[in-house]
């Protein structure tokens, strides 16, 4: 038993060393692929479909400030205030889900970034536990700007389309730096279900969400101010 515990202890130490090292490296190094990208390509191959993976890494300075604000307005309005977890949103989601068949999530942009970069898709408690761990790491080691930069470069935004640059070119024939406010809001509102919603031909429901997002962006003053983030 002592040998087993010693072996498990070493395995745990190696896991911490490797994962923390990965997060430190990715504080500066672009994320070129994620587990989800690999899974989607394998799915395409198994279904006999052409393999499609469109992705171009862009620094945050080359991604529209309107898009940065739009995703905060739609996905996580407390992004600059929390340290990875929005407990108020979690409480509201639990109360909502107890009364409604249509489930509501409460994942922050930080949680989604941790999931997208390091984990596989799913809803198991084990995966959720890893998500909490990696969210804590990136919130500790990365800046809010870096979290946003990675999120907007790896998020799935359509079939085989990942990141703001690839999505902007696919849907609007322009770069992520040059999309207008409505286009930014459109990309933001498809994020919860990028394989279901069509950014190029938005439905009446999606147009309603886009208009709501534009209104929220005006309330924010038109720009995301990272200098207002809370100190850790």
C-alpha angles and dihedrals in degrees: 000000000000090000091050093051091045090051092047090048092053091046090053092048091051090049092053092045094049097043095044089047091051092051091048092050093047090054085082109011118083117248104238099178140008136201090257092055090053092047092050093050091050090049091052091050093048091049091051093245126137110271110248127184116158114180136142121181115228129179115243090254088064094051119085114262085219090063092048090053093043094056091049091051093050103032111026122000092179093054094120093045107046129068097229103305129067102207093181091057091046091054092049091048092052092051091046094049091051090061104031134060089211103081122220124207128213103198115143125222087256092055092047091050091050090049094046096048104037110019146054124249116267146100104241121131089239092057090045090054091054089047091056090049095050092042089056090049098050092044089052099043105027130059122238088252091055092048090052092045093053093043093053091047100050106029115119108247103170142335104326092346120121130177136010097281096053092043093049091052094043097048106025106020092235140091127273088249094058105042115121127235096268092048089049091051090048093055090047096053095050092057097090091057109012094164092051103043125064114218092190095054106024118197122232088262091052092047088054090053090047092053090048090051092050089052091051090049090055090051089054091055097252100283140067111238109206091184088074093064115121117256115249 
